[in-house]
Structures are given as structure tokens and as C-alpha cells.
Amino acid sequence: MSKLLAVIGAAVGGAIGFWMRPSNVFLGKLDFMTTLTRGSNLKGLDELLKSQAEASSNMLIGGVVIGAIIGFLIGKALIKKPKTTPS
């Protein structure tokens, strides 16, 4: 159960990280593919947005990792081990 909650937590954390990514004053937030590739697909003047793409990718990855850890810990807390009584 803790592995399932870790996967769910990673998905939720990734979504939150993607929604919370930084935006540019003129263009707003970068698209999903630019965020995933950390701006390696940017050409010409768009290369100026590479640092924003890297920051967006860091937010996405951080959200996935933190969400997975929280989901795993919640799963571990929900699993109750049976108590053994001495005979």
C-alpha cells in the first residue's frame, strides 16, 4: 500500500510542481515539453528563457520527489503491524 501511495503522491506532487512553476512577465509559463527538456529545444532569442525552463524543471522534479516521500510515509503510517503477545 505504501508503494501505491508513493506513486499517487509523486503524481500529485508533480502536478503541483508543474502548476507552481515560475512564469515570465511577457510570455507567462513555459509549456510542458520545454519544461521537461529544461529548455534544450529553445532556439534563437528563446534561448534567453533557458534559465526559466531549468527552474520550472527543478520545481517539477522537486514536486515529484517530495510527493513520493510524503505518499510513502503516509502509506507506512497507515499499515498497522499486528502486536505479538508473549506466551
C-alpha positions in Angstrom: 0.0 0.0 0.0 2.9 2.4 0.7 4.2 1.9 -2.8 0.9 2.8 -4.3 0.6 5.9 -2.2 4.1 6.8 -3.1 3.2 6.7 -6.8 0.0 8.7 -6.2 2.0 11.2 -4.1 4.5 11.5 -6.9 1.8 12.2 -9.4 0.1 14.8 -7.2 3.4 16.4 -6.3 4.4 16.6 -10.0 1.1 18.3 -10.8 1.5 20.8 -8.0 5.2 21.4 -9.0 4.1 22.0 -12.6 1.4 24.4 -11.6 3.7 26.3 -9.3 6.5 26.7 -11.8 7.8 30.3 -12.4 6.3 32.5 -15.0 7.8 35.1 -17.3 6.5 38.7 -17.3 6.0 38.8 -21.1 5.2 35.2 -22.0 3.8 33.6 -18.9 4.6 30.0 -18.1 6.5 27.7 -20.4 4.8 24.7 -22.0 5.2 21.2 -20.7 7.8 20.0 -23.3 10.1 23.0 -22.8 9.9 22.3 -19.0 10.7 18.6 -19.4 13.6 19.2 -21.8 15.0 22.0 -19.5 14.9 24.4 -22.5 17.2 22.3 -24.8 14.6 22.7 -27.6 14.7 26.5 -27.5 16.3 28.3 -30.5 17.3 31.9 -31.3 16.1 34.5 -28.8 14.0 31.9 -27.0 17.3 30.6 -25.5 17.1 33.5 -23.1 14.3 31.6 -21.4 16.6 28.6 -20.7 17.1 29.6 -17.0 13.3 29.8 -16.6 12.9 26.3 -18.2 15.6 24.9 -15.8 13.8 26.4 -12.8 10.5 25.1 -14.0 12.0 21.6 -14.4 13.5 21.8 -10.9 10.1 22.7 -9.5 8.5 19.7 -11.3 11.2 17.2 -10.2 11.1 18.6 -6.6 7.4 18.2 -6.5 7.6 14.6 -7.7 10.3 13.6 -5.2 8.6 15.4 -2.2 5.2 14.0 -3.2 6.6 10.4 -3.4 8.2 10.7 0.0 5.1 12.1 1.6 2.9 9.4 0.0 5.3 6.6 1.1 5.4 7.9 4.7 1.6 8.1 4.8 1.4 4.6 3.5 3.8 3.3 6.1 1.8 5.1 8.8 -1.5 3.5 7.7 -0.1 0.0 7.8 -0.5 -1.4 11.3 1.6 -4.3 12.3 -0.1 -6.9 14.5 1.0 -6.8 18.1 2.5 -10.1 19.3 1.8 -11.1 22.9 4.4 -13.0 24.9 3.2 -16.5 25.8 
